[in-house]
Structures are given as C-alpha cells and as structure tokens.
Amino acid sequence: QVQLVESGGGLVQPGGSLRLSCVASGSIFSIYAMSWYRQAPGKQRDLVAAITSGGSTNYADSVKGRFTISRGNAENTVYLQMNSLKPEDTAVYYCNVKLVNAADYWGKGTLVTVSS
C-alpha cells in the first residue's frame, strides 16, 4: 500500500506561481513513476506531468514551458512548480504513483484556483 498526501494548492492571480508537493509513504521502494493529474469541474482527469524513477519527464502540451515536475532528495517526494498560471489551469490536482507491479495509487487532491 502507498499513501499520498498533496499540499500547496490555493488561490493565485493569473501570471502567478504555485508549487505543489506530494509525499508518498508505505511501500515506496518499488515506485516506477510519480505523476500529477488535474480535473477541472465537468471534465475528465488528465495527465499534467510525470517523472519516472530514472528521471525521464513527460508534460501535457498545455503546460510545457510553464510547469516543471521534479523529485525531491528523498525518493518519496514529487513537486510540481507551476509558473505563468492561467485561469484554465484551475482544477483539482492529484498526485499519482505507479509501482513496478503496475499498481496505481492516488492522493485526495489539492485545489488550485487561478483568478483575479
């Protein structure tokens, strides 16, 4: 079992920045990748960014050049630095962990609201 706790969401003005954090606990020795997804009201949950245990990254086209995913010094932590935020970035952001055995775990989400 893996437990995920996200933090760092909040209200920010357009053009502002936020940094999301996700800390994993439990069976974290077998993590394959950590990712951030988001879900806006009435829409499906979509991948924002992912990073593998080897350090490879992948981003949604809509956030390339604005968001950066990174792992902490401790292998159980992942961050999402979000710059130049737009109103369309408003969503609940979820942390996801995929283990090497393909098991999938989700955090409860943190709300990001971009509004003036």
All heavy atoms as an XYZ file, in Angstrom:
867
protein
N       0.825     -1.194      0.000
C       0.000      0.000      0.000
C       0.859      1.244      0.000
O       1.934      1.267      0.569
C      -0.915      0.026      1.231
C      -2.085     -0.927      1.154
C      -3.196     -0.412      0.257
O      -3.135      0.692     -0.253
N      -4.192     -1.223      0.030
N       0.381      2.271     -0.696
C       1.066      3.555     -0.740
C       0.051      4.636     -0.395
O      -1.061      4.633     -0.911
C       1.667      3.823     -2.128
C       2.268      5.220     -2.198
C       2.727      2.782     -2.490
N       0.422      5.531      0.488
C      -0.421      6.673      0.835
C       0.242      7.938      0.295
O       1.458      8.102      0.381
C      -0.593      6.795      2.347
C      -1.343      5.632      2.982
C      -0.454      4.412      3.172
O       0.688      4.528      3.588
N      -0.989      3.241      2.863
N      -0.591      8.819     -0.263
C      -0.101     10.050     -0.873
C      -0.787     11.246     -0.236
O      -2.012     11.245     -0.071
C      -0.376     10.064     -2.376
C       0.199      8.903     -3.177
C      -0.291      8.951     -4.607
C       1.714      8.933     -3.142
N      -0.002     12.266      0.090
C      -0.554     13.491      0.649
C      -0.042     14.668     -0.165
O       1.174     14.889     -0.261
C      -0.161     13.665      2.126
C      -0.709     14.986      2.661
C      -0.678     12.491      2.960
N      -0.987     15.398     -0.787
C      -0.624     16.576     -1.578
C      -0.769     17.837     -0.728
O      -1.584     17.891      0.198
C      -1.528     16.718     -2.811
C      -1.559     15.528     -3.735
C      -2.844     14.754     -3.639
O      -3.451     14.766     -2.532
O      -3.254     14.142     -4.635
N      -0.017     18.858     -1.098
C      -0.149     20.166     -0.469
C       0.321     21.235     -1.442
O       0.963     20.923     -2.462
C       0.667     20.240      0.826
O       2.043     20.034      0.556
N      -0.004     22.491     -1.121
C       0.497     23.607     -1.920
C      -0.528     24.287     -2.789
O      -0.223     25.302     -3.423
N      -1.744     23.758     -2.854
C      -2.767     24.409     -3.658
C      -3.243     25.703     -3.024
O      -2.888     26.021     -1.890
N      -4.042     26.444     -3.777
C      -4.575     27.686     -3.252
C      -5.068     28.587     -4.351
O      -5.203     28.169     -5.509
N      -5.322     29.831     -3.976
C      -5.799     30.843     -4.910
C      -4.616     31.707     -5.355
O      -3.848     32.190     -4.511
C      -6.858     31.712     -4.237
C      -7.354     32.930     -5.018
C      -8.071     32.493     -6.285
C      -8.272     33.788     -4.139
N      -4.490     31.894     -6.648
C      -3.395     32.703     -7.189
C      -3.933     33.519     -8.363
O      -4.845     33.065     -9.063
C      -2.216     31.809     -7.608
C      -2.605     30.863     -8.730
C      -0.998     32.626     -7.988
N      -3.357     34.688     -8.586
C      -3.768     35.517     -9.708
C      -3.149     35.025    -11.007
O      -2.092     34.376    -10.981
C      -3.349     36.965     -9.459
C      -4.086     37.631     -8.314
C      -3.762     39.107     -8.210
O      -2.763     39.580     -8.744
N      -4.620     39.844     -7.523
N      -3.789     35.310    -12.119
C      -3.184     34.938    -13.411
C      -1.768     35.498    -13.528
O      -1.516     36.650    -13.141
C      -4.126     35.599    -14.422
C      -5.448     35.623    -13.726
C      -5.124     35.896    -12.288
N      -0.872     34.659    -14.033
C       0.532     35.029    -14.132
C       1.352     34.657    -12.917
O       2.584     34.754    -12.948
N       0.693     34.233    -11.869
C       1.382     33.873    -10.635
C       1.942     32.456    -10.663
O       1.859     31.745    -11.673
N       2.503     32.062     -9.519
C       3.146     30.746     -9.400
C       2.668     30.028     -8.147
O       2.293     30.665     -7.153
C       4.668     30.910     -9.318
O       5.182     31.498    -10.487
N       2.702     28.726     -8.214
C       2.449     27.857     -7.070
C       3.356     26.642     -7.179
O       3.735     26.249     -8.288
C       0.998     27.373     -7.031
C      -0.095     28.302     -6.507
C      -1.449     27.639     -6.655
C       0.156     28.689     -5.054
N       3.659     26.045     -6.041
C       4.437     24.814     -6.017
C       3.655     23.777     -5.243
O       3.374     23.962     -4.056
C       5.790     25.037     -5.358
C       6.738     23.838     -5.477
C       7.922     24.016     -4.573
N       9.031     23.127     -4.911
C       9.948     22.722     -4.045
N       9.896     23.152     -2.788
N      10.932     21.929     -4.442
N       3.319     22.697     -5.924
C       2.626     21.591     -5.288
C       3.639     20.551     -4.825
O       4.663     20.326     -5.480
C       1.644     20.934     -6.257
C       0.594     21.842     -6.904
C      -0.345     21.013     -7.772
C      -0.172     22.633     -5.867
N       3.317     19.922     -3.705
C       4.166     18.859     -3.165
C       3.324     17.616     -2.932
O       2.131     17.702     -2.626
C       4.795     19.287     -1.839
O       5.583     20.437     -1.999
N       3.949     16.476     -3.069
C       3.295     15.194     -2.804
C       4.298     14.296     -2.098
O       5.402     14.078     -2.605
C       2.814     14.550     -4.089
S       2.137     12.891     -3.892
N       3.893     13.796     -0.950
C       4.746     12.898     -0.178
C       4.100     11.524     -0.133
O       2.927     11.397      0.235
C       4.973     13.421      1.246
C       5.851     12.454      2.029
C       5.610     14.803      1.204
N       4.860     10.523     -0.517
C       4.372      9.146     -0.513
C       4.926      8.413      0.701
O       6.070      8.616      1.102
C       4.800      8.432     -1.786
N       4.102      7.551      1.283
C       4.540      6.700      2.385
C       3.988      5.300      2.143
O       3.045      5.113      1.393
C       4.074      7.255      3.722
O       2.668      7.324      3.767
N       4.611      4.336      2.806
C       4.183      2.953      2.625
C       5.208      2.189      1.798
O       6.410      2.339      1.990
N       4.741      1.420      0.837
C       5.613      0.551      0.030
C       6.255      1.335     -1.107
O       5.997      1.098     -2.282
C       4.814     -0.625     -0.526
O       4.228     -1.374      0.520
N       7.116      2.293     -0.751
C       7.653      3.206     -1.745
C       8.932      2.706     -2.384
O       9.512      3.385     -3.219
C       7.887      4.599     -1.131
C       8.900      4.488      0.016
C       6.589      5.223     -0.690
C       9.310      5.829      0.593
N       9.367      1.500     -2.042
C      10.625      1.004     -2.588
C      10.480      0.563     -4.019
O      11.465      0.338     -4.716
C      11.131     -0.172     -1.743
C      10.127     -1.290     -1.610
C      10.034     -2.295     -2.552
C       9.247     -1.297     -0.539
C       9.101     -3.290     -2.436
C       8.306     -2.312     -0.409
C       8.232     -3.308     -1.359
N       9.230      0.457     -4.501
C       9.020     -0.093     -5.834
C       8.302      0.895     -6.758
O       7.552      0.500     -7.626
C       8.201     -1.380     -5.744
O       6.955     -1.120     -5.115
N       8.575      2.172     -6.590
C       7.932      3.186     -7.436
C       8.544      3.189     -8.817
O       9.767      3.232     -8.967
C       8.055      4.579     -6.794
C       7.169      4.673     -5.553
C       7.671      5.675     -7.786
C       7.289      5.997     -4.817
N       7.679      3.154     -9.840
C       8.123      3.286    -11.222
C       8.045      4.743    -11.677
O       8.969      5.243    -12.305
C       7.281      2.424    -12.150
C       7.517      2.733    -13.600
C       8.717      2.406    -14.205
C       6.550      3.395    -14.370
C       8.968      2.725    -15.527
C       6.797      3.714    -15.694
C       7.996      3.368    -16.267
O       8.244      3.688    -17.563
N       6.937      5.410    -11.353
C       6.766      6.804    -11.780
C       5.844      7.531    -10.820
O       4.983      6.923    -10.184
C       6.187      6.869    -13.191
N       6.055      8.837    -10.731
C       5.161      9.713     -9.976
C       4.647     10.774    -10.932
O       5.410     11.283    -11.764
C       5.891     10.337     -8.781
C       6.400      9.310     -7.783
S       7.159     10.045     -6.308
C       5.687     10.505     -5.374
N       3.377     11.105    -10.792
C       2.746     11.997    -11.759
C       1.791     12.960    -11.067
O       1.368     12.723     -9.938
C       1.946     11.189    -12.791
O       2.731     10.185    -13.388
N       1.466     14.005    -11.800
C       0.402     14.928    -11.414
C      -0.667     14.904    -12.498
O      -0.353     14.991    -13.696
C       0.936     16.347    -11.255
C       1.793     16.535    -10.053
C       3.157     16.494     -9.988
C       1.337     16.805     -8.722
N       3.580     16.715     -8.705
C       2.470     16.910     -7.902
C       0.084     16.969     -8.136
C       2.398     17.182     -6.532
C       0.010     17.233     -6.793
C       1.148     17.343     -5.999
N      -1.898     14.772    -12.062
C      -3.057     14.871    -12.930
C      -3.897     16.046    -12.440
O      -3.734     16.508    -11.303
C      -3.903     13.599    -12.866
C      -3.326     12.414    -13.598
C      -2.210     11.744    -13.092
C      -3.893     11.940    -14.772
C      -1.680     10.642    -13.753
C      -3.371     10.838    -15.443
C      -2.269     10.196    -14.926
O      -1.754      9.108    -15.583
N      -4.824     16.499    -13.261
C      -5.766     17.520    -12.827
C      -7.138     17.257    -13.422
O      -7.263     16.664    -14.489
C      -5.271     18.921    -13.189
C      -5.231     19.234    -14.676
C      -4.609     20.609    -14.903
N      -4.554     20.975    -16.316
C      -3.924     22.053    -16.781
N      -3.281     22.885    -15.932
N      -3.920     22.314    -18.073
N      -8.121     17.732    -12.672
C      -9.505     17.574    -13.112
C     -10.257     18.859    -12.841
O     -10.427     19.263    -11.681
C     -10.170     16.399    -12.396
C     -11.546     16.064    -12.917
C     -12.046     14.733    -12.394
O     -11.569     14.212    -11.389
N     -13.018     14.162    -13.072
N     -10.690     19.499    -13.919
C     -11.497     20.703    -13.807
C     -12.961     20.292    -13.688
O     -13.347     19.193    -14.085
C     -11.283     21.591    -15.027
N     -13.812     21.170    -13.153
C     -15.233     20.836    -12.996
C     -15.860     20.419    -14.325
O     -15.713     21.102    -15.334
C     -15.838     22.138    -12.484
C     -14.712     22.827    -11.797
C     -13.494     22.487    -12.597
N     -16.535     19.271    -14.313
C     -17.216     18.791    -15.500
C     -16.328     18.183    -16.558
O     -16.801     17.856    -17.652
N     -15.051     18.021    -16.254
C     -14.113     17.471    -17.238
C     -13.451     16.208    -16.698
O     -13.515     15.904    -15.515
C     -13.060     18.511    -17.604
C     -13.637     19.741    -18.297
C     -12.554     20.632    -18.854
C     -13.149     21.797    -19.629
N     -12.082     22.669    -20.210
N     -12.792     15.481    -17.596
C     -12.113     14.266    -17.179
C     -10.776     14.605    -16.521
O     -10.275     15.713    -16.642
C     -11.871     13.360    -18.386
C     -10.897     13.929    -19.411
C     -10.708     13.009    -20.604
O     -11.560     12.174    -20.898
N      -9.595     13.146    -21.296
N     -10.231     13.635    -15.815
C      -8.933     13.800    -15.186
C      -7.845     13.560    -16.238
O      -7.826     12.525    -16.896
C      -8.779     12.815    -14.022
C      -7.565     13.058    -13.176
C      -7.543     12.113    -11.982
N      -8.681     12.314    -11.103
C      -8.821     11.693     -9.922
N      -7.895     10.856     -9.507
N      -9.888     11.926     -9.190
N      -6.958     14.525    -16.376
C      -5.923     14.453    -17.410
C      -4.529     14.514    -16.804
O      -4.316     15.179    -15.785
C      -6.064     15.621    -18.400
C      -7.304     15.510    -19.262
O      -7.678     14.381    -19.639
O      -7.896     16.562    -19.561
N      -3.585     13.884    -17.476
C      -2.191     13.945    -17.062
C      -1.640     15.352    -17.281
O      -1.829     15.944    -18.341
C      -1.356     12.948    -17.858
C       0.149     12.966    -17.576
C       0.437     12.450    -16.176
C       0.886     12.149    -18.620
N      -0.945     15.857    -16.262
C      -0.259     17.148    -16.361
C       1.234     16.926    -16.604
O       1.820     17.493    -17.519
C      -0.463     17.977    -15.087
C       0.335     19.282    -15.154
C      -1.944     18.264    -14.871
N       1.837     16.100    -15.749
C       3.271     15.845    -15.855
C       3.601     14.559    -15.125
O       2.919     14.190    -14.170
C       4.075     16.995    -15.267
N       4.651     13.890    -15.585
C       5.086     12.641    -14.975
C       6.600     12.579    -14.953
O       7.272     13.170    -15.809
C       4.528     11.449    -15.747
N       7.123     11.856    -13.968
C       8.568     11.640    -13.875
C       8.803     10.207    -13.433
O       8.178      9.729    -12.486
C       9.222     12.664    -12.928
C      10.742     12.498    -12.936
C       8.651     12.579    -11.521
C      11.471     13.686    -12.277
N       9.691      9.513    -14.143
C       9.989      8.137    -13.788
C      11.097      8.081    -12.741
O      11.758      9.085    -12.458
C      10.423      7.341    -15.020
O      11.706      7.833    -15.449
C       9.406      7.465    -16.145
N      11.310      6.897    -12.217
C      12.376      6.719    -11.231
C      13.740      7.010    -11.845
O      14.685      7.354    -11.135
C      12.341      5.302    -10.667
O      12.451      4.358    -11.717
N      13.819      6.882    -13.172
C      15.068      7.174    -13.867
C      15.245      8.637    -14.205
O      16.286      9.045    -14.726
N      14.215      9.451    -13.934
C      14.311     10.888    -14.161
C      13.719     11.379    -15.463
O      13.735     12.585    -15.741
N      13.168     10.493    -16.281
C      12.531     10.929    -17.521
C      11.233     11.650    -17.203
O      10.493     11.230    -16.308
C      12.243      9.737    -18.425
O      13.451      9.103    -18.802
N      10.964     12.724    -17.940
C       9.768     13.519    -17.685
C       8.879     13.596    -18.924
O       9.344     13.434    -20.058
C      10.119     14.948    -17.239
O      10.925     15.560    -18.260
C      10.887     14.937    -15.935
N       7.604     13.868    -18.668
C       6.618     13.984    -19.739
C       5.615     15.038    -19.301
O       5.213     15.065    -18.128
C       5.918     12.645    -19.961
C       4.932     12.704    -21.096
O       5.196     13.312    -22.118
N       3.781     12.082    -20.914
N       5.237     15.934    -20.230
C       4.317     17.014    -19.904
C       3.164     17.084    -20.900
O       3.333     16.784    -22.096
C       5.042     18.370    -19.943
C       6.102     18.541    -18.899
C       7.424     18.201    -19.159
C       5.785     19.053    -17.637
C       8.408     18.354    -18.195
C       6.766     19.221    -16.677
C       8.078     18.869    -16.962
O       9.033     19.025    -15.995
N       2.016     17.514    -20.424
C       0.920     17.858    -21.318
C       1.339     19.081    -22.134
O       2.037     19.966    -21.630
C      -0.336     18.158    -20.520
N       0.899     19.129    -23.379
C       1.271     20.251    -24.245
C       0.858     21.588    -23.634
O       1.557     22.598    -23.787
C       0.621     20.095    -25.617
C       1.267     18.999    -26.441
O       2.402     18.586    -26.110
O       0.642     18.540    -27.409
N      -0.257     21.597    -22.923
C      -0.803     22.841    -22.397
C       0.051     23.448    -21.286
O      -0.136     24.628    -20.948
C      -2.227     22.620    -21.883
O      -2.237     21.635    -20.871
N       0.956     22.676    -20.709
C       1.768     23.193    -19.596
C       3.259     23.235    -19.904
O       4.041     23.721    -19.080
C       1.532     22.378    -18.307
C       0.050     22.296    -17.973
C       2.144     20.986    -18.403
N       3.645     22.751    -21.074
C       5.068     22.752    -21.425
C       5.624     24.174    -21.402
O       5.006     25.100    -21.915
C       5.272     22.141    -22.819
C       5.183     20.635    -22.852
C       5.393     20.090    -24.254
C       5.285     18.583    -24.271
N       5.404     18.029    -25.642
N       6.787     24.324    -20.775
C       7.416     25.626    -20.664
C       6.939     26.442    -19.479
O       7.529     27.466    -19.153
N       5.875     25.997    -18.817
C       5.350     26.728    -17.647
C       5.452     25.905    -16.369
O       5.666     26.468    -15.291
C       3.883     27.104    -17.880
C       3.649     27.989    -19.083
C       2.207     28.500    -19.137
N       1.233     27.418    -19.261
C       0.254     27.203    -18.388
N       0.100     27.993    -17.344
N      -0.599     26.203    -18.596
N       5.280     24.594    -16.472
C       5.295     23.725    -15.301
C       6.561     22.863    -15.332
O       7.036     22.462    -16.395
C       4.093     22.791    -15.299
C       2.764     23.458    -15.055
C       2.620     24.843    -15.060
C       1.643     22.689    -14.809
C       1.397     25.443    -14.841
C       0.409     23.259    -14.584
C       0.273     24.639    -14.610
N       7.053     22.540    -14.137
C       8.212     21.659    -14.018
C       7.951     20.635    -12.922
O       7.631     21.008    -11.788
C       9.484     22.450    -13.673
O       9.725     23.443    -14.674
C      10.690     21.515    -13.602
N       8.112     19.366    -13.274
C       7.978     18.294    -12.288
C       9.371     17.870    -11.845
O      10.307     17.824    -12.653
C       7.181     17.097    -12.868
C       6.843     16.094    -11.765
C       7.934     16.428    -14.014
C       5.843     15.024    -12.200
N       9.518     17.570    -10.565
C      10.817     17.152    -10.056
C      10.626     16.231     -8.861
O       9.573     16.230     -8.218
C      11.659     18.362     -9.669
O      11.033     19.101     -8.640
N      11.650     15.452     -8.590
C      11.645     14.583     -7.414
C      12.496     15.235     -6.338
O      13.487     15.923     -6.615
C      12.225     13.205     -7.774
C      11.451     12.441     -8.810
C      10.209     11.794     -8.246
N      10.464     10.702     -7.332
C      10.564      9.431     -7.706
N      10.453      9.106     -8.976
N      10.771      8.489     -6.800
N      12.136     15.002     -5.099
C      12.930     15.501     -4.004
C      14.139     14.618     -3.756
O      14.297     13.570     -4.373
N      14.996     15.060     -2.852
C      16.162     14.243     -2.489
C      15.715     12.908     -1.920
O      16.371     11.881     -2.126
C      17.031     14.986     -1.484
C      17.754     16.156     -2.112
O      18.039     16.152     -3.311
N      18.062     17.162     -1.318
N      14.621     12.940     -1.213
C      14.004     11.698     -0.768
C      13.150     11.175     -1.916
O      12.374     11.914     -2.502
C      13.135     11.952      0.460
N      13.296      9.928     -2.265
C      12.640      9.356     -3.438
C      11.130      9.357     -3.320
O      10.429      9.131     -4.311
C      13.134      7.922     -3.647
C      14.561      7.831     -4.140
C      14.731      8.454     -5.516
O      13.906      8.172     -6.393
O      15.687      9.233     -5.706
N      10.602      9.640     -2.123
C       9.166      9.555     -1.930
C       8.445     10.882     -2.119
O       7.280     11.015     -1.747
C       8.867      9.021     -0.528
C       9.339      9.972      0.555
O      10.316     10.680      0.369
N       8.642      9.979      1.681
N       9.145     11.878     -2.654
C       8.552     13.204     -2.787
C       8.601     13.664     -4.245
O       9.608     13.470     -4.930
C       9.314     14.217     -1.917
O       9.324     13.759     -0.564
C       8.638     15.576     -1.969
N       7.503     14.279     -4.686
C       7.466     14.855     -6.025
C       6.863     16.246     -5.938
O       5.969     16.491     -5.121
C       6.665     13.961     -7.003
C       5.203     13.886     -6.619
C       6.835     14.436     -8.442
N       7.390     17.139     -6.760
C       6.938     18.519     -6.770
C       6.423     18.889     -8.163
O       6.829     18.303     -9.166
C       8.081     19.472     -6.414
C       8.730     19.189     -5.086
C       9.957     18.524     -5.019
C       8.117     19.582     -3.897
C      10.553     18.262     -3.802
C       8.717     19.324     -2.679
C       9.929     18.655     -2.636
O      10.513     18.400     -1.429
N       5.549     19.888     -8.179
C       5.118     20.478     -9.442
C       5.213     21.994     -9.298
O       4.413     22.589     -8.577
C       3.698     20.067     -9.812
C       3.231     20.548    -11.188
C       4.010     19.850    -12.299
C       1.732     20.319    -11.361
N       6.212     22.574     -9.939
C       6.355     24.020     -9.952
C       5.538     24.561    -11.108
O       5.761     24.183    -12.264
C       7.825     24.410    -10.121
C       8.063     25.910    -10.191
C       7.736     26.623     -8.895
O       8.091     26.155     -7.814
N       7.056     27.762     -8.982
N       4.588     25.427    -10.780
C       3.671     25.965    -11.783
C       3.878     27.469    -11.894
O       3.634     28.199    -10.933
C       2.227     25.647    -11.406
C       1.980     24.163    -11.169
S       0.242     23.780    -10.887
C      -0.039     24.629     -9.330
N       4.333     27.910    -13.050
C       4.561     29.327    -13.306
C       3.617     29.827    -14.399
O       3.028     29.032    -15.129
C       6.008     29.564    -13.733
C       7.015     29.145    -12.684
O       6.746     29.244    -11.477
N       8.173     28.692    -13.118
N       3.490     31.133    -14.486
C       2.649     31.758    -15.519
C       1.267     31.119    -15.562
O       0.751     30.764    -16.626
C       3.327     31.639    -16.896
O       4.600     32.227    -16.886
N       0.673     30.986    -14.396
C      -0.613     30.306    -14.297
C      -1.709     31.064    -15.024
O      -1.721     32.309    -15.057
C      -0.972     30.095    -12.833
C      -0.225     28.931    -12.163
C      -0.243     29.068    -10.652
C      -0.814     27.606    -12.604
N      -2.624     30.288    -15.607
C      -3.746     30.825    -16.366
C      -5.051     30.361    -15.720
O      -5.070     29.330    -15.052
C      -3.691     30.320    -17.800
C      -2.383     30.591    -18.522
C      -2.380     29.937    -19.905
C      -1.082     30.175    -20.641
N      -1.077     29.541    -21.976
N      -6.128     31.106    -15.951
C      -7.418     30.659    -15.395
C      -7.777     29.230    -15.792
O      -8.382     28.503    -15.004
C      -8.404     31.674    -15.979
C      -7.594     32.916    -16.159
C      -6.237     32.434    -16.581
N      -7.370     28.819    -16.983
C      -7.685     27.462    -17.431
C      -6.873     26.387    -16.714
O      -7.119     25.197    -16.907
C      -7.504     27.320    -18.941
C      -6.170     27.808    -19.470
C      -6.240     29.237    -19.998
O      -6.876     30.105    -19.332
O      -5.654     29.490    -21.081
N      -5.936     26.791    -15.878
C      -5.206     25.834    -15.042
C      -5.983     25.497    -13.766
O      -5.566     24.623    -13.004
C      -3.843     26.384    -14.651
C      -2.913     26.553    -15.839
O      -2.876     25.659    -16.702
O      -2.220     27.589    -15.896
N      -7.081     26.194    -13.544
C      -7.905     25.933    -12.366
C      -8.437     24.513    -12.382
O      -9.063     24.084    -13.361
C      -9.071     26.929    -12.304
O      -8.552     28.249    -12.115
C     -10.016     26.587    -11.160
N      -8.166     23.772    -11.312
C      -8.560     22.368    -11.240
C      -8.167     21.811     -9.879
O      -7.417     22.446     -9.124
C      -7.883     21.559    -12.342
N      -8.646     20.603     -9.609
C      -8.103     19.835     -8.501
C      -6.928     19.033     -9.055
O      -7.076     18.333    -10.067
C      -9.156     18.894     -7.888
C      -8.523     18.061     -6.773
C     -10.335     19.696     -7.343
N      -5.792     19.155     -8.409
C      -4.580     18.475     -8.838
C      -4.351     17.244     -7.968
O      -4.365     17.344     -6.733
C      -3.386     19.420     -8.768
C      -3.375     20.427     -9.892
C      -4.313     21.456     -9.947
C      -2.448     20.339    -10.926
C      -4.330     22.359    -10.992
C      -2.446     21.251    -11.976
C      -3.395     22.251    -12.001
O      -3.408     23.151    -13.049
N      -4.130     16.124     -8.623
C      -3.968     14.850     -7.932
C      -2.572     14.285     -8.170
O      -2.074     14.286     -9.298
C      -4.976     13.822     -8.440
C      -6.419     14.168     -8.168
C      -7.171     14.885     -9.089
C      -7.039     13.762     -6.984
C      -8.489     15.202     -8.849
C      -8.362     14.073     -6.732
C      -9.089     14.787     -7.670
O     -10.399     15.092     -7.419
N      -1.994     13.770     -7.117
C      -0.730     13.058     -7.214
C      -1.026     11.577     -7.477
O      -1.974     11.013     -6.905
C       0.041     13.213     -5.906
S       1.651     12.415     -5.873
N      -0.221     10.972     -8.340
C      -0.383      9.560     -8.684
C       0.962      8.857     -8.613
O       1.984      9.414     -9.006
C      -0.953      9.436    -10.090
C      -0.962      7.998    -10.590
O      -0.005      7.550    -11.212
N      -2.039      7.295    -10.325
N       0.946      7.658     -8.081
C       2.145      6.830     -8.048
C       1.851      5.507     -8.738
O       0.819      4.885     -8.467
C       2.609      6.572     -6.599
C       3.593      5.412     -6.551
C       3.249      7.809     -6.017
N       2.747      5.119     -9.635
C       2.660      3.805    -10.269
C       3.845      2.977     -9.794
O       4.993      3.421     -9.866
C       2.684      3.935    -11.790
C       1.396      4.463    -12.375
C       1.444      4.537    -13.875
C       0.105      4.937    -14.465
N      -0.367      6.236    -13.973
N       3.541      1.783     -9.298
C       4.590      0.898     -8.844
C       5.079      0.024     -9.998
O       4.443     -0.067    -11.042
C       4.087      0.031     -7.694
C       3.529      0.776     -6.480
C       3.184     -0.220     -5.386
C       4.488      1.838     -5.976
N       6.199     -0.658     -9.777
C       6.757     -1.507    -10.833
C       5.845     -2.685    -11.151
O       5.931     -3.260    -12.232
C       8.169     -1.997    -10.467
C       9.134     -0.819    -10.399
C       8.172     -2.753     -9.155
N       4.939     -3.022    -10.228
C       3.995     -4.109    -10.496
C       2.700     -3.583    -11.114
O       1.703     -4.294    -11.180
C       3.679     -4.878     -9.211
C       2.969     -4.017     -8.182
O       2.718     -2.826     -8.416
N       2.639     -4.594     -7.050
N       2.727     -2.335    -11.554
C       1.611     -1.672    -12.238
C       0.495     -1.219    -11.298
O      -0.509     -0.674    -11.769
C       1.033     -2.524    -13.361
N       0.627     -1.419    -10.013
C      -0.379     -0.908     -9.080
C      -0.372      0.624     -9.118
O       0.665      1.253     -9.316
C      -0.089     -1.400     -7.677
N      -1.552      1.196     -8.902
C      -1.792      2.627     -9.074
C      -2.361      3.198     -7.783
O      -3.310      2.631     -7.229
C      -2.859      2.786    -10.152
C      -2.489      3.784    -11.197
O      -1.426      4.412    -11.081
O      -3.292      3.944    -12.139
N      -1.812      4.333     -7.326
C      -2.337      4.957     -6.114
C      -2.544      6.446     -6.363
O      -1.779      7.084     -7.099
C      -1.383      4.743     -4.940
C      -1.250      3.300     -4.548
C      -0.248      2.504     -5.088
C      -2.144      2.713     -3.650
C      -0.131      1.173     -4.749
C      -2.030      1.382     -3.304
C      -1.024      0.614     -3.865
O      -0.922     -0.711     -3.533
N      -3.579      6.984     -5.679
C      -3.944      8.387     -5.862
C      -4.020      9.113     -4.536
O      -4.427      8.529     -3.526
C      -5.317      8.498     -6.534
C      -5.351      7.992     -7.927
C      -5.626      6.717     -8.333
C      -5.097      8.742     -9.124
N      -5.566      6.630     -9.708
C      -5.245      7.854    -10.221
C      -4.760     10.070     -9.377
C      -5.066      8.263    -11.539
C      -4.590     10.478    -10.686
C      -4.737      9.576    -11.751
N      -3.640     10.390     -4.550
C      -3.896     11.241     -3.414
C      -5.318     11.770     -3.471
O      -6.058     11.502     -4.419
N      -5.691     12.550     -2.443
C      -7.055     13.081     -2.378
C      -7.222     14.360     -3.182
O      -8.343     14.807     -3.399
C      -7.449     13.303     -0.924
C      -7.561     12.004     -0.122
C      -8.022     12.258      1.296
C      -8.175     10.938      2.052
N      -8.631     11.160      3.437
N      -6.110     14.956     -3.586
C      -6.182     16.144     -4.429
C      -6.012     17.437     -3.655
O      -6.299     17.506     -2.460
N      -5.534     18.449     -4.375
C      -5.413     19.790     -3.820
C      -5.929     20.776     -4.870
O      -5.621     20.656     -6.054
C      -3.951     20.099     -3.420
O      -3.894     21.381     -2.798
C      -3.008     20.075     -4.605
N      -6.746     21.732     -4.423
C      -7.411     22.641     -5.340
C      -6.510     23.821     -5.690
O      -5.955     24.479     -4.808
C      -8.709     23.159     -4.720
C      -9.495     24.190     -5.536
C      -9.963     23.594     -6.859
C     -10.676     24.706     -4.727
N      -6.388     24.075     -6.985
C      -5.683     25.248     -7.494
C      -6.701     26.119     -8.216
O      -7.379     25.652     -9.135
C      -4.547     24.847     -8.453
C      -3.961     26.085     -9.128
C      -3.471     24.068     -7.708
N      -6.817     27.367     -7.768
C      -7.731     28.303     -8.396
C      -6.936     29.500     -8.901
O      -6.223     30.147     -8.121
C      -8.800     28.789     -7.406
O      -9.504     27.659     -6.875
C      -9.787     29.721     -8.089
N      -7.053     29.766    -10.196
C      -6.352     30.891    -10.806
C      -7.408     31.923    -11.204
O      -8.191     31.705    -12.128
C      -5.533     30.464    -12.033
C      -4.733     31.652    -12.569
C      -4.615     29.307    -11.680
N      -7.416     33.031    -10.482
C      -8.455     34.030    -10.696
C      -7.999     35.380    -10.163
O      -7.248     35.450     -9.181
C      -9.746     33.609     -9.985
O     -10.727     34.611    -10.076
N      -8.462     36.416    -10.817
C      -8.173     37.767    -10.330
C      -9.297     38.265     -9.431
O      -9.234     39.382     -8.915
C      -7.977     38.713    -11.514
O      -9.101     38.659    -12.378
